Amino acid sequence: MTNTITPMPYCENPITIPSFEAPGKIYGLTHPDVVKLEKPWQGYTYWMAVTPNQTGNSQFENPCLAASNDGLHWEVPKGLQNPLTGIAEEPLPFHNCDTDLIYNEKEDVLQVYYVWSKDEPVYGEEGCHPSEVRMIKVAKDGEGFKVDSPVAVATSTYRYDLLSPAIVKGPDGTYRMWSVNTRDQGWNNQCNHVDLRLSEDGLSWGEPQSLENSFSQNGYQVWHLDVRYIPEKEEYWTFFSAYKNGGGSDHTDLFFAKSKDGILWETYEKPVLAMREDGWDNDFIYRSTFRYEVEADLIRLWYSAGQSAGWQIGYTENTYTEMMTSLKKV
């Protein structure tokens, strides 16, 4: 990594994260979400949900898991079969994208959330296909893993709603899910907004509350986001990608925002990471995930990005203090 004028340093070389392999297929990776556990689960402290992808073909996306003990070196644990849906034939007549991951301490399981959507060009049907958030539970099974069948937990009437769901269990025990609604327009929509849903169990979700007037980035359309509750700050934090008004999600920057209640968000004019002229991440900075280590005041950021060579994931870090100092310098 080399320091730059951006609030977070760029990662000069992406990290290697395995997903699943198929003969003759070359995959990139995107939509990472990382959890760090207080004690190892199945021998690993860090777990990441991620989806393979091929540039221009979302039908290659499918939820996968990888694990690590330092957040930098990742592997697929022995006995775990990716993709978690059990479907590896490509391309699919639908796609499974935008993974999010939580650890359910009460049940001692990983819960992998993702967006399922039909792909109209394959089906050849007219009209829109509603999207839905599905969830897969991954549990211990002796020395291996038990992977449950996916269940739908939230559904929308729009094809491009519920994008990039970010699920957090708040300090009051209530689950919160932020997602991006673009209605039926998708990747270049010009009236995106964030919705918030609540749940008592992470399975049954209430009606969406629009945050259109309380979560926005001036001059940009909010795209993909990840959210964490930071107990030491008593705040919700998010890193989110966004594209300039008039553009689309093939050219995005990464921003930071924070909130006391998860509804009213404070944003900053300067991107945390912006597209640059060269490098593996010079085309778009996409869905990213992070952890905050309070003892070192350190933000660890895994960000998906890409260029013509495809989708990859990089790692970078900076102190919260230094990042905020840079963000406030316009």
C-alpha positions as CSV (number, residue, x, y, z in Angstrom):
1,M,0.0,0.0,0.0
2,T,1.1,3.5,-0.7
3,N,-0.2,6.7,1.0
4,T,-2.2,9.1,-1.1
5,I,-4.3,12.2,-0.5
6,T,-7.4,10.1,-0.1
7,P,-8.7,9.4,3.4
8,M,-7.8,5.7,3.0
9,P,-4.7,4.5,1.2
10,Y,-5.1,2.6,-2.0
11,C,-4.3,-1.1,-2.1
12,E,-1.6,-1.6,-4.8
13,N,-2.3,-5.3,-5.3
14,P,-5.6,-7.2,-4.7
15,I,-5.7,-10.0,-2.2
16,T,-6.4,-13.6,-3.2
17,I,-9.7,-15.0,-2.0
18,P,-10.9,-18.5,-3.2
19,S,-14.5,-19.1,-4.0
20,F,-15.3,-22.0,-6.3
21,E,-13.9,-23.3,-9.5
22,A,-15.5,-24.6,-12.7
23,P,-13.6,-25.9,-15.7
24,G,-12.9,-23.2,-18.2
25,K,-14.4,-20.4,-16.1
26,I,-12.5,-17.3,-14.9
27,Y,-14.1,-15.5,-12.0
28,G,-13.6,-12.2,-10.4
29,L,-14.9,-11.5,-6.9
30,T,-17.2,-8.8,-5.5
31,H,-19.7,-7.9,-2.7
32,P,-17.5,-8.9,0.3
33,D,-18.8,-8.8,3.8
34,V,-16.5,-9.6,6.8
35,V,-17.3,-10.6,10.3
36,K,-14.7,-10.9,13.1
37,L,-15.6,-13.2,15.9
38,E,-14.5,-12.9,19.6
39,K,-13.4,-16.5,19.5
40,P,-12.6,-18.8,16.5
41,W,-15.6,-20.5,14.9
42,Q,-14.6,-23.8,13.2
43,G,-10.9,-22.7,13.6
44,Y,-11.2,-19.2,12.1
45,T,-11.6,-15.7,13.5
46,Y,-12.6,-13.9,10.3
47,W,-15.3,-15.0,7.9
48,M,-16.2,-13.5,4.5
49,A,-19.2,-13.8,2.3
50,V,-18.5,-13.0,-1.3
51,T,-19.8,-13.6,-4.8
52,P,-17.9,-14.6,-8.0
53,N,-18.6,-12.4,-11.0
54,Q,-17.6,-12.0,-14.6
55,T,-17.6,-8.5,-16.1
56,G,-20.9,-7.8,-17.8
57,N,-22.5,-11.0,-16.7
58,S,-24.2,-11.0,-13.3
59,Q,-25.6,-14.5,-13.8
60,F,-22.2,-15.9,-12.6
61,E,-22.8,-14.5,-9.1
62,N,-23.5,-17.0,-6.3
63,P,-22.9,-16.7,-2.5
64,C,-19.7,-18.2,-1.2
65,L,-17.7,-18.3,2.1
66,A,-14.0,-17.9,2.9
67,A,-12.2,-17.8,6.2
68,S,-9.1,-16.4,7.7
69,N,-7.2,-15.8,11.0
70,D,-5.7,-12.5,10.0
71,G,-8.1,-10.9,7.5
72,L,-5.4,-11.1,4.8
73,H,-4.9,-14.8,3.9
74,W,-8.1,-16.5,3.0
75,E,-9.1,-20.1,2.3
76,V,-12.2,-22.2,1.9
77,P,-12.4,-24.4,5.1
78,K,-12.2,-28.1,4.6
79,G,-15.6,-29.6,4.3
80,L,-17.3,-26.4,3.1
81,Q,-18.8,-26.6,-0.4
82,N,-19.1,-23.4,-2.4
83,P,-21.4,-22.0,-3.7
84,L,-23.7,-22.3,-0.7
85,T,-26.8,-22.6,-2.9
86,G,-25.4,-25.9,-4.3
87,I,-25.9,-24.6,-7.8
88,A,-22.7,-24.3,-9.8
89,E,-24.0,-24.5,-13.4
90,E,-23.3,-21.3,-15.3
91,P,-24.8,-19.1,-16.5
92,L,-27.9,-19.3,-14.3
93,P,-31.4,-18.1,-15.4
94,F,-31.2,-15.8,-12.4
95,H,-28.5,-14.4,-10.2
96,N,-27.6,-14.4,-6.5
97,C,-25.8,-11.2,-5.6
98,D,-25.0,-8.7,-2.9
99,T,-24.0,-10.9,0.1
100,D,-24.1,-9.8,3.7
101,L,-23.0,-11.9,6.7
102,I,-23.8,-12.0,10.4
103,Y,-23.0,-14.4,13.2
104,N,-26.0,-15.5,15.2
105,E,-24.5,-16.1,18.6
106,K,-27.7,-17.6,20.1
107,E,-28.0,-20.3,17.4
108,D,-24.2,-20.5,16.8
109,V,-24.6,-20.2,13.1
110,L,-23.5,-17.9,10.2
111,Q,-26.4,-16.3,8.4
112,V,-25.6,-15.4,4.8
113,Y,-28.0,-13.0,3.2
114,Y,-28.1,-12.3,-0.5
115,V,-30.3,-10.8,-3.3
116,W,-32.1,-13.2,-5.7
117,S,-33.4,-11.9,-8.9
118,K,-34.6,-13.4,-12.2
119,D,-32.8,-12.2,-15.3
120,E,-35.3,-11.0,-17.9
121,P,-33.1,-11.6,-21.0
122,V,-32.9,-15.3,-20.2
123,Y,-36.6,-15.8,-19.4
124,G,-37.7,-13.7,-22.4
125,E,-40.6,-12.5,-20.4
126,E,-42.1,-9.0,-20.5
127,G,-42.5,-6.8,-17.4
128,C,-40.5,-6.8,-14.2
129,H,-39.4,-9.6,-11.9
130,P,-39.6,-8.8,-8.2
131,S,-36.4,-9.2,-6.2
132,E,-36.0,-10.7,-2.8
133,V,-33.5,-11.2,0.0
134,R,-32.8,-14.8,0.8
135,M,-30.8,-16.2,3.7
136,I,-28.8,-19.4,4.2
137,K,-27.8,-20.7,7.6
138,V,-24.4,-22.4,7.9
139,A,-23.9,-24.4,11.1
140,K,-21.3,-26.7,12.7
141,D,-21.7,-30.4,11.8
142,G,-19.1,-32.4,13.6
143,E,-15.9,-31.6,11.9
144,G,-17.7,-30.1,9.0
145,F,-20.6,-27.8,8.1
146,K,-24.3,-28.1,7.6
147,V,-25.7,-25.7,5.0
148,D,-29.5,-25.1,5.1
149,S,-31.6,-24.5,2.0
150,P,-32.2,-20.8,1.2
151,V,-35.3,-19.1,2.5
152,A,-36.8,-15.8,1.4
153,V,-36.9,-13.2,4.2
154,A,-37.9,-10.0,2.3
155,T,-39.6,-9.4,-1.1
156,S,-40.1,-6.3,-3.2
157,T,-42.4,-5.5,-6.1
158,Y,-39.5,-3.9,-7.9
159,R,-36.8,-5.7,-9.8
160,Y,-34.0,-3.5,-8.6
161,D,-35.0,-3.0,-5.0
162,L,-33.3,-4.5,-1.9
163,L,-29.9,-4.0,-3.4
164,S,-26.9,-4.5,-1.2
165,P,-28.7,-5.4,2.0
166,A,-26.7,-4.5,5.1
167,I,-28.0,-6.3,8.3
168,V,-27.1,-5.2,11.8
169,K,-28.3,-6.3,15.2
170,G,-28.5,-3.0,17.1
171,P,-27.8,-2.4,20.8
172,D,-31.6,-2.7,21.5
173,G,-31.6,-6.3,20.1
174,T,-33.6,-5.2,17.0
175,Y,-32.3,-6.2,13.6
176,R,-32.0,-3.4,11.0
177,M,-31.6,-3.8,7.3
178,W,-30.5,-1.0,5.0
179,S,-30.8,-1.5,1.3
180,V,-30.8,0.6,-1.9
181,N,-34.0,1.0,-3.9
182,T,-33.7,1.8,-7.6
183,R,-37.2,0.6,-8.5
184,D,-37.0,-0.9,-12.0
185,Q,-34.1,1.0,-13.4
186,G,-31.1,-0.7,-12.1
187,W,-27.4,0.3,-12.5
188,N,-27.9,3.8,-14.0
189,N,-31.0,5.0,-12.1
190,Q,-31.1,8.7,-11.2
191,C,-33.5,8.6,-8.2
192,N,-31.9,5.9,-5.9
193,H,-32.7,6.0,-2.2
194,V,-31.9,4.0,0.9
195,D,-34.7,2.0,2.7
196,L,-34.6,0.8,6.3
197,R,-36.5,-2.3,7.5
198,L,-36.7,-3.6,11.1
199,S,-37.0,-7.2,12.4
200,E,-37.1,-8.9,15.8
201,D,-35.4,-12.1,14.5
202,G,-33.6,-11.3,11.3
203,L,-36.1,-13.4,9.3
204,S,-39.4,-11.5,9.3
205,W,-39.0,-7.9,8.2
206,G,-41.4,-5.0,8.5
207,E,-42.3,-2.5,5.8
208,P,-39.6,-0.3,4.4
209,Q,-39.0,3.2,5.7
210,S,-37.6,5.5,3.0
211,L,-34.5,7.5,4.0
212,E,-34.6,9.5,0.8
213,N,-34.5,12.8,2.8
214,S,-32.0,11.7,5.5
215,F,-29.3,9.6,3.6
216,S,-27.9,11.1,0.5
217,Q,-24.6,12.1,-1.1
218,N,-24.6,15.5,-2.8
219,G,-24.1,15.2,-6.6
220,Y,-24.2,11.3,-6.4
221,Q,-26.5,8.4,-6.5
222,V,-26.1,6.0,-3.6
223,W,-25.3,2.5,-4.8
224,H,-24.0,-0.4,-2.6
225,L,-23.4,-0.1,1.1
226,D,-22.3,-1.9,4.3
227,V,-23.3,-0.8,7.8
228,R,-21.9,-1.6,11.3
229,Y,-22.9,-0.5,14.8
230,I,-19.8,0.8,16.6
231,P,-20.6,0.5,20.4
232,E,-17.6,2.5,21.5
233,K,-18.9,5.5,19.5
234,E,-22.6,4.7,20.0
235,E,-23.0,5.2,16.2
236,Y,-23.8,3.4,13.0
237,W,-21.1,3.7,10.4
238,T,-21.4,2.9,6.7
239,F,-19.0,2.8,3.7
240,F,-21.0,3.1,0.5
241,S,-20.3,3.3,-3.2
242,A,-22.0,6.0,-5.3
243,Y,-21.9,7.2,-8.9
244,K,-22.1,10.8,-10.1
245,N,-25.5,12.1,-11.2
246,G,-26.0,11.3,-14.9
247,G,-23.7,8.3,-14.7
248,G,-23.9,4.7,-13.7
249,S,-22.5,2.0,-11.4
250,D,-19.6,1.2,-13.8
251,H,-17.9,4.3,-12.4
252,T,-18.2,4.6,-8.6
253,D,-16.4,6.2,-5.7
254,L,-16.5,5.1,-2.0
255,F,-17.9,7.4,0.7
256,F,-18.3,7.3,4.5
257,A,-21.2,8.3,6.7
258,K,-22.3,7.9,10.3
259,S,-25.5,8.1,12.3
260,K,-26.7,8.0,15.9
261,D,-30.0,6.3,15.1
262,G,-29.5,4.7,11.7
263,I,-32.0,7.1,10.1
264,L,-30.4,10.5,9.9
265,W,-26.9,10.2,8.4
266,E,-24.0,12.7,8.3
267,T,-22.1,12.4,5.0
268,Y,-18.9,14.0,3.7
269,E,-18.1,15.7,0.4
270,K,-14.8,13.9,-0.1
271,P,-14.7,10.2,-1.2
272,V,-12.8,7.8,1.1
273,L,-11.5,6.2,-2.1
274,A,-12.0,7.6,-5.6
275,M,-11.3,6.1,-9.0
276,R,-7.7,6.8,-10.1
277,E,-6.0,6.9,-13.4
278,D,-4.2,3.6,-13.2
279,G,-4.1,0.5,-11.0
280,W,-6.4,-2.6,-10.7
281,D,-9.1,-0.4,-9.2
282,N,-9.2,2.5,-11.7
283,D,-12.7,1.9,-13.0
284,F,-15.0,1.6,-10.0
285,I,-14.7,1.3,-6.2
286,Y,-17.6,-1.0,-5.4
287,R,-19.3,-2.7,-2.4
288,S,-16.9,-2.7,0.5
289,T,-16.8,-4.0,4.1
290,F,-15.0,-3.0,7.2
291,R,-14.2,-3.6,10.9
292,Y,-13.2,-1.1,13.6
293,E,-10.5,-2.0,16.1
294,V,-11.0,0.4,19.0
295,E,-7.8,-0.3,20.8
296,A,-5.7,0.9,17.8
297,D,-8.4,3.3,16.5
298,L,-8.0,1.3,13.3
299,I,-10.4,0.9,10.4
300,R,-9.8,-2.3,8.4
301,L,-11.4,-2.0,4.9
302,W,-11.9,-4.7,2.3
303,Y,-13.1,-3.1,-0.9
304,S,-14.2,-4.6,-4.2
305,A,-13.2,-2.8,-7.3
306,G,-12.2,-3.3,-10.8
307,Q,-11.3,-2.3,-14.3
308,S,-11.3,-3.9,-17.7
309,A,-9.4,-6.9,-16.3
310,G,-12.4,-7.8,-14.0
311,W,-13.5,-7.7,-10.4
312,Q,-11.1,-8.1,-7.5
313,I,-10.9,-7.3,-3.7
314,G,-8.3,-5.2,-2.0
315,Y,-7.4,-4.5,1.6
316,T,-6.4,-1.2,3.2
317,E,-6.4,0.4,6.6
318,N,-6.1,3.7,8.4
319,T,-6.9,5.1,11.8
320,Y,-10.3,6.6,12.3
321,T,-8.8,9.8,13.5
322,E,-6.6,10.2,10.3
323,M,-9.5,9.3,8.0
324,M,-11.8,11.8,9.6
325,T,-9.2,14.6,9.6
326,S,-8.8,14.0,5.8
327,L,-12.5,13.8,5.2
328,K,-13.0,17.2,6.8
329,K,-10.3,18.9,4.6
330,V,-12.2,19.9,1.5
